[in-house]
Amino acid sequence: MTEETQAVRAVVFALTGRTQTGSYQAVVCSPHRRSDVTMLESSWNLRFDGRASSVVRCSTVPLETVTHHADAKLSQDPSDDDLIRIAGENSTELFSSEQVQTPCLLSERVNKIGSRLSLRVRLHPKSWADTADFQAEQSYWITHYERRIALGNDYLKPRLEDYRIENDRAKEISIPVGAALPVSIRSLEETDYGCLILNEQFSKDEFSAELLISGRNISNGVKLEREVRWNDEGEAKAILSSVATVLQIAVG
């Protein structure tokens, strides 16, 4: 486990739905990247709303964001646009030892009861390219290939160009209704993690949304942020970005 991930030990997931195979669609809400989570551990004893713990296993293989070329590409591989969305949402796949009602938060923090709120928000990122998670994935893999090319591995240059093309493509894809974005709310005492699910679009940047957040009462005007941390060959890296502003909290 890397030094910066030790600083945030608790992995927080938002389960957003269930697949036809019985697994759960999930967003990694804590600052870990999806691939960091799958590398750190394979399973956790997690609690939902303070009830008895259940074993949750994360089995998704860490994927590069750019699809692999050529004949090795399988028909079930995600499309380029799907991989951009997966990176921007920091989404993964979980298997639980018991059936869980979604959407919900799961966390290693004992008795950390979360809130579920209906909101109207102003979304700040204009495209997937503006999200901290997509930028972190891009930074990680571009640096990875630049270093290896600098060592004389020129055959990787087309792979590096793929990432530049992917970034241009991501700038063209706006964040749609149905997107699930990892978010956090900071205070002097602690940071709470959660997920913002976009339900309906009213204007270019205003949405109705559902917020799952770990144990905090929020108010109008609160800023929802996103921080991503990762280790780049021994160097601690982080990106902090603004996700949305809470315009109105539904009553009742």
Sequence and secondary structure as in RCSB ss.txt:
>XXXX:A:sequence
MTEETQAVRAVVFALTGRTQTGSYQAVVCSPHRRSDVTMLESSWNLRFDGRASSVVRCSTVPLETVTHHADAKLS
QDPSDDDLIRIAGENSTELFSSEQVQTPCLLSERVNKIGSRLSLRVRLHPKSWADTADFQAEQSYWITHYERRIA
LGNDYLKPRLEDYRIENDRAKEISIPVGAALPVSIRSLEETDYGCLILNEQFSKDEFSAELLISGRNISNGVKLE
REVRWNDEGEAKAILSSVATVLQIAVG
>XXXX:A:secstr
  HHHHHT   EEEEEEE TTS EEEEE SSB HHHHHHH SEEEEBSTTS  EEEEE      SS   GGG  T
TS  HHHHHHHHHHTEEEEEESS   SSEEEESSTT   EEEEEEEEE  SSGGGSHHHHHHHHHHHHHHHHHHH
TT GGGHHHHHHHHHHHHHHHT    TT EEEEEEE SS EEEEEEEEEEE SSSEEEEEEEESS    TT EEE
EEEEEEETTEEEEEEEEEEEEEEE   
